[in-house]
Amino acid sequence: MEAIEPKLMAAITAAVHAYIEEMRQAEEVEEIVVAAPRVERINLWAIAGRQDLMLQRRLWQMRVH
């Protein structure tokens, strides 16, 4: 079996190391994405509508009593 040139061996080793490092980082990103809670968007129209309904109910109750 022929001996592999040192430069070729260094290139192969660097490529394998880079591949392994990239896979490790990809696994870390997947863990972060899975661990992050899903944030729901706030619907400001719904909040404003609810506040308006509560205000109207309060005003109605003040008129009745």
N, CA, C and O atoms as a Tinker XYZ file with bonds, in Angstrom:
   260  protein
     1  N      0.841000   -1.166000    0.000000    73     2
     2  CA     0.000000    0.000000    0.000000    64     1     3
     3  C      0.889000    1.233000    0.000000    63     2     4     5
     4  O      1.895000    1.301000    0.707000    81     3
     5  N      0.492000    2.206000   -0.813000    73     3     6
     6  CA     1.305000    3.410000   -0.945000    64     5     7
     7  C      1.072000    4.354000    0.228000    63     6     8     9
     8  O     -0.015000    4.405000    0.802000    81     7
     9  N      2.096000    5.083000    0.562000    73     7    10
    10  CA     1.975000    6.077000    1.631000    64     9    11
    11  C      1.249000    7.309000    1.095000    63    10    12    13
    12  O      1.470000    7.728000   -0.041000    81    11
    13  N      0.397000    7.871000    1.912000    73    11    14
    14  CA    -0.347000    9.074000    1.519000    64    13    15
    15  C      0.510000   10.287000    1.820000    63    14    16    17
    16  O      1.132000   10.380000    2.878000    81    15
    17  N      0.535000   11.210000    0.881000    73    15    18
    18  CA     1.337000   12.424000    1.061000    64    17    19
    19  C      0.810000   13.204000    2.269000    63    18    20    21
    20  O     -0.395000   13.223000    2.521000    81    19
    21  N      1.701000   13.835000    3.001000    73    19    22
    22  CA     1.292000   14.567000    4.199000    64    21    23
    23  C      0.257000   15.667000    3.914000    63    22    24    25
    24  O     -0.669000   15.864000    4.700000    81    23
    25  N      0.416000   16.384000    2.786000    73    23    26
    26  CA    -0.543000   17.449000    2.468000    64    25    27
    27  C     -1.925000   16.869000    2.182000    63    26    28    29
    28  O     -2.935000   17.448000    2.582000    81    27
    29  N     -1.975000   15.735000    1.494000    73    27    30
    30  CA    -3.246000   15.093000    1.190000    64    29    31
    31  C     -3.889000   14.577000    2.478000    63    30    32    33
    32  O     -5.098000   14.710000    2.672000    81    31
    33  N     -3.082000   13.994000    3.345000    73    31    34
    34  CA    -3.594000   13.491000    4.630000    64    33    35
    35  C     -4.135000   14.651000    5.468000    63    34    36    37
    36  O     -5.168000   14.505000    6.121000    81    35
    37  N     -3.455000   15.794000    5.461000    73    35    38
    38  CA    -3.914000   16.965000    6.204000    64    37    39
    39  C     -5.234000   17.481000    5.627000    63    38    40    41
    40  O     -6.126000   17.873000    6.380000    81    39
    41  N     -5.362000   17.483000    4.312000    73    39    42
    42  CA    -6.596000   17.946000    3.680000    64    41    43
    43  C     -7.755000   17.011000    4.016000    63    42    44    45
    44  O     -8.855000   17.477000    4.315000    81    43
    45  N     -7.526000   15.717000    3.970000    73    43    46
    46  CA    -8.565000   14.743000    4.296000    64    45    47
    47  C     -8.986000   14.891000    5.754000    63    46    48    49
    48  O    -10.177000   14.892000    6.066000    81    47
    49  N     -8.008000   15.014000    6.641000    73    47    50
    50  CA    -8.292000   15.158000    8.068000    64    49    51
    51  C     -9.082000   16.435000    8.339000    63    50    52    53
    52  O    -10.026000   16.422000    9.128000    81    51
    53  N     -8.705000   17.531000    7.693000    73    51    54
    54  CA    -9.405000   18.798000    7.881000    64    53    55
    55  C    -10.843000   18.702000    7.373000    63    54    56    57
    56  O    -11.757000   19.227000    8.008000    81    55
    57  N    -11.048000   18.044000    6.246000    73    55    58
    58  CA   -12.390000   17.898000    5.694000    64    57    59
    59  C    -13.277000   17.062000    6.619000    63    58    60    61
    60  O    -14.433000   17.413000    6.853000    81    59
    61  N    -12.744000   15.968000    7.140000    73    59    62
    62  CA   -13.513000   15.123000    8.049000    64    61    63
    63  C    -13.831000   15.882000    9.333000    63    62    64    65
    64  O    -14.953000   15.813000    9.836000    81    63
    65  N    -12.857000   16.598000    9.856000    73    63    66
    66  CA   -13.073000   17.378000   11.075000    64    65    67
    67  C    -14.138000   18.451000   10.850000    63    66    68    69
    68  O    -15.002000   18.661000   11.703000    81    67
    69  N    -14.076000   19.129000    9.705000    73    67    70
    70  CA   -15.067000   20.164000    9.398000    64    69    71
    71  C    -16.465000   19.558000    9.282000    63    70    72    73
    72  O    -17.432000   20.162000    9.747000    81    71
    73  N    -16.588000   18.396000    8.680000    73    71    74
    74  CA   -17.872000   17.724000    8.546000    64    73    75
    75  C    -18.440000   17.356000    9.918000    63    74    76    77
    76  O    -19.619000   17.586000   10.188000    81    75
    77  N    -17.612000   16.795000   10.767000    73    75    78
    78  CA   -18.050000   16.400000   12.104000    64    77    79
    79  C    -18.476000   17.631000   12.902000    63    78    80    81
    80  O    -19.494000   17.593000   13.594000    81    79
    81  N    -17.725000   18.702000   12.815000    73    79    82
    82  CA   -18.056000   19.942000   13.527000    64    81    83
    83  C    -19.374000   20.523000   13.024000    63    82    84    85
    84  O    -20.188000   20.998000   13.816000    81    83
    85  N    -19.585000   20.486000   11.703000    73    83    86
    86  CA   -20.831000   20.996000   11.127000    64    85    87
    87  C    -22.029000   20.178000   11.600000    63    86    88    89
    88  O    -23.081000   20.746000   11.892000    81    87
    89  N    -21.888000   18.873000   11.681000    73    87    90
    90  CA   -22.976000   18.011000   12.158000    64    89    91
    91  C    -23.276000   18.283000   13.638000    63    90    92    93
    92  O    -24.437000   18.287000   14.050000    81    91
    93  N    -22.226000   18.510000   14.430000    73    91    94
    94  CA   -22.422000   18.800000   15.851000    64    93    95
    95  C    -23.160000   20.117000   16.037000    63    94    96    97
    96  O    -24.049000   20.217000   16.883000    81    95
    97  N    -22.799000   21.129000   15.252000    73    95    98
    98  CA   -23.479000   22.423000   15.341000    64    97    99
    99  C    -24.922000   22.314000   14.876000    63    98   100   101
   100  O    -25.799000   22.961000   15.449000    81    99
   101  N    -25.187000   21.519000   13.862000    73    99   102
   102  CA   -26.551000   21.337000   13.375000    64   101   103
   103  C    -27.410000   20.676000   14.450000    63   102   104   105
   104  O    -28.577000   21.033000   14.606000    81   103
   105  N    -26.860000   19.728000   15.185000    73   103   106
   106  CA   -27.600000   19.082000   16.267000    64   105   107
   107  C    -27.908000   20.078000   17.386000    63   106   108   109
   108  O    -28.994000   20.040000   17.964000    81   107
   109  N    -26.967000   20.963000   17.694000    73   107   110
   110  CA   -27.192000   21.967000   18.726000    64   109   111
   111  C    -28.310000   22.923000   18.311000    63   110   112   113
   112  O    -29.144000   23.295000   19.137000    81   111
   113  N    -28.332000   23.320000   17.046000    73   111   114
   114  CA   -29.368000   24.226000   16.554000    64   113   115
   115  C    -30.726000   23.533000   16.642000    63   114   116   117
   116  O    -31.707000   24.160000   17.043000    81   115
   117  N    -30.801000   22.269000   16.279000    73   115   118
   118  CA   -32.059000   21.532000   16.367000    64   117   119
   119  C    -32.548000   21.472000   17.814000    63   118   120   121
   120  O    -33.745000   21.616000   18.063000    81   119
   121  N    -31.645000   21.263000   18.763000    73   119   122
   122  CA   -32.027000   21.219000   20.167000    64   121   123
   123  C    -32.571000   22.565000   20.621000    63   122   124   125
   124  O    -33.544000   22.619000   21.374000    81   123
   125  N    -31.954000   23.652000   20.169000    73   123   126
   126  CA   -32.402000   24.991000   20.550000    64   125   127
   127  C    -33.783000   25.254000   19.965000    63   126   128   129
   128  O    -34.653000   25.793000   20.650000    81   127
   129  N    -33.991000   24.883000   18.714000    73   127   130
   130  CA   -35.284000   25.110000   18.067000    64   129   131
   131  C    -36.376000   24.315000   18.767000    63   130   132   133
   132  O    -37.479000   24.822000   18.969000    81   131
   133  N    -36.081000   23.079000   19.138000    73   131   134
   134  CA   -37.075000   22.253000   19.812000    64   133   135
   135  C    -37.352000   22.790000   21.203000    63   134   136   137
   136  O    -38.496000   22.754000   21.658000    81   135
   137  N    -36.331000   23.289000   21.890000    73   135   138
   138  CA   -36.486000   23.751000   23.258000    64   137   139
   139  C    -37.191000   25.108000   23.342000    63   138   140   141
   140  O    -37.807000   25.417000   24.362000    81   139
   141  N    -37.110000   25.913000   22.294000    73   139   142
   142  CA   -37.702000   27.245000   22.324000    64   141   143
   143  C    -39.227000   27.139000   22.295000    63   142   144   145
   144  O    -39.784000   26.461000   21.432000    81   143
   145  N    -39.898000   27.799000   23.226000    73   143   146
   146  CA   -41.370000   27.757000   23.217000    64   145   147
   147  C    -41.923000   28.545000   22.038000    63   146   148   149
   148  O    -41.333000   29.525000   21.583000    81   147
   149  N    -43.047000   28.097000   21.569000    73   147   150
   150  CA   -43.693000   28.780000   20.451000    64   149   151
   151  C    -44.427000   30.008000   20.986000    63   150   152   153
   152  O    -45.222000   29.905000   21.919000    81   151
   153  N    -44.161000   31.151000   20.401000    73   151   154
   154  CA   -44.746000   32.405000   20.858000    64   153   155
   155  C    -45.905000   32.758000   19.928000    63   154   156   157
   156  O    -45.740000   32.857000   18.713000    81   155
   157  N    -47.075000   32.944000   20.525000    73   155   158
   158  CA   -48.221000   33.328000   19.724000    64   157   159
   159  C    -48.243000   34.840000   19.554000    63   158   160   161
   160  O    -47.877000   35.591000   20.459000    81   159
   161  N    -48.674000   35.263000   18.391000    73   159   162
   162  CA   -48.772000   36.691000   18.132000    64   161   163
   163  C    -49.979000   37.254000   18.866000    63   162   164   165
   164  O    -51.014000   36.598000   18.983000    81   163
   165  N    -49.835000   38.452000   19.349000    73   163   166
   166  CA   -50.921000   39.111000   20.071000    64   165   167
   167  C    -51.806000   39.817000   19.057000    63   166   168   169
   168  O    -51.329000   40.587000   18.223000    81   167
   169  N    -53.102000   39.542000   19.142000    73   167   170
   170  CA   -54.062000   40.189000   18.261000    64   169   171
   171  C    -54.593000   41.431000   18.975000    63   170   172   173
   172  O    -55.439000   41.337000   19.864000    81   171
   173  N    -54.085000   42.588000   18.573000    73   171   174
   174  CA   -54.457000   43.835000   19.242000    64   173   175
   175  C    -55.919000   44.194000   19.008000    63   174   176   177
   176  O    -56.542000   44.818000   19.867000    81   175
   177  N    -56.476000   43.813000   17.866000    73   175   178
   178  CA   -57.886000   44.077000   17.611000    64   177   179
   179  C    -58.757000   43.313000   18.605000    63   178   180   181
   180  O    -59.751000   43.846000   19.097000    81   179
   181  N    -58.390000   42.075000   18.900000    73   179   182
   182  CA   -59.165000   41.277000   19.851000    64   181   183
   183  C    -59.089000   41.879000   21.252000    63   182   184   185
   184  O    -60.089000   41.927000   21.969000    81   183
   185  N    -57.915000   42.331000   21.630000    73   183   186
   186  CA   -57.756000   42.939000   22.957000    64   185   187
   187  C    -58.586000   44.222000   23.048000    63   186   188   189
   188  O    -59.276000   44.454000   24.041000    81   187
   189  N    -58.513000   45.048000   22.005000    73   187   190
   190  CA   -59.275000   46.295000   22.011000    64   189   191
   191  C    -60.776000   46.011000   22.045000    63   190   192   193
   192  O    -61.524000   46.708000   22.730000    81   191
   193  N    -61.216000   44.993000   21.310000    73   191   194
   194  CA   -62.625000   44.639000   21.313000    64   193   195
   195  C    -63.089000   44.178000   22.677000    63   194   196   197
   196  O    -64.170000   44.554000   23.130000    81   195
   197  N    -62.278000   43.363000   23.336000    73   195   198
   198  CA   -62.645000   42.886000   24.673000    64   197   199
   199  C    -62.703000   44.038000   25.662000    63   198   200   201
   200  O    -63.612000   44.103000   26.489000    81   199
   201  N    -61.744000   44.944000   25.582000    73   199   202
   202  CA   -61.766000   46.096000   26.482000    64   201   203
   203  C    -63.012000   46.937000   26.257000    63   202   204   205
   204  O    -63.617000   47.425000   27.212000    81   203
   205  N    -63.394000   47.106000   25.007000    73   203   206
   206  CA   -64.584000   47.884000   24.699000    64   205   207
   207  C    -65.834000   47.204000   25.250000    63   206   208   209
   208  O    -66.704000   47.869000   25.813000    81   207
   209  N    -65.929000   45.880000   25.091000    73   207   210
   210  CA   -67.078000   45.153000   25.632000    64   209   211
   211  C    -67.147000   45.277000   27.154000    63   210   212   213
   212  O    -68.224000   45.468000   27.719000    81   211
   213  N    -65.997000   45.167000   27.810000    73   211   214
   214  CA   -65.987000   45.284000   29.276000    64   213   215
   215  C    -66.386000   46.689000   29.709000    63   214   216   217
   216  O    -67.098000   46.846000   30.701000    81   215
   217  N    -65.946000   47.704000   28.990000    73   215   218
   218  CA   -66.318000   49.080000   29.305000    64   217   219
   219  C    -67.820000   49.290000   29.117000    63   218   220   221
   220  O    -68.474000   49.898000   29.964000    81   219
   221  N    -68.366000   48.788000   28.011000    73   219   222
   222  CA   -69.794000   48.936000   27.759000    64   221   223
   223  C    -70.615000   48.238000   28.841000    63   222   224   225
   224  O    -71.633000   48.768000   29.287000    81   223
   225  N    -70.179000   47.059000   29.261000    73   223   226
   226  CA   -70.893000   46.340000   30.315000    64   225   227
   227  C    -70.847000   47.141000   31.619000    63   226   228   229
   228  O    -71.852000   47.242000   32.323000    81   227
   229  N    -69.706000   47.697000   31.933000    73   227   230
   230  CA   -69.569000   48.489000   33.157000    64   229   231
   231  C    -70.471000   49.711000   33.121000    63   230   232   233
   232  O    -71.138000   50.030000   34.105000    81   231
   233  N    -70.489000   50.392000   31.986000    73   231   234
   234  CA   -71.342000   51.570000   31.862000    64   233   235
   235  C    -72.813000   51.183000   31.968000    63   234   236   237
   236  O    -73.594000   51.906000   32.587000    81   235
   237  N    -73.203000   50.061000   31.378000    73   235   238
   238  CA   -74.584000   49.591000   31.459000    64   237   239
   239  C    -74.959000   49.266000   32.902000    63   238   240   241
   240  O    -76.053000   49.601000   33.355000    81   239
   241  N    -74.051000   48.616000   33.620000    73   239   242
   242  CA   -74.331000   48.269000   35.018000    64   241   243
   243  C    -74.455000   49.530000   35.873000    63   242   244   245
   244  O    -75.252000   49.564000   36.811000    81   243
   245  N    -73.678000   50.562000   35.560000    73   243   246
   246  CA   -73.774000   51.800000   36.323000    64   245   247
   247  C    -75.127000   52.481000   36.076000    63   246   248   249
   248  O    -75.668000   53.109000   36.986000    81   247
   249  N    -75.677000   52.369000   34.868000    73   247   250
   250  CA   -76.979000   52.959000   34.563000    64   249   251
   251  C    -78.104000   52.205000   35.264000    63   250   252   253
   252  O    -79.058000   52.813000   35.749000    81   251
   253  N    -77.989000   50.881000   35.316000    73   251   254
   254  CA   -79.044000   50.057000   35.889000    64   253   255
   255  C    -79.113000   50.237000   37.406000    63   254   256   257
   256  O    -80.204000   50.318000   37.969000    81   255
   257  N    -77.986000   50.297000   38.055000    73   255   258
   258  CA   -77.979000   50.363000   39.530000    64   257   259
   259  C    -77.952000   51.757000   39.962000    63   258   260
   260  O    -77.942000   52.031000   41.162000    81   259
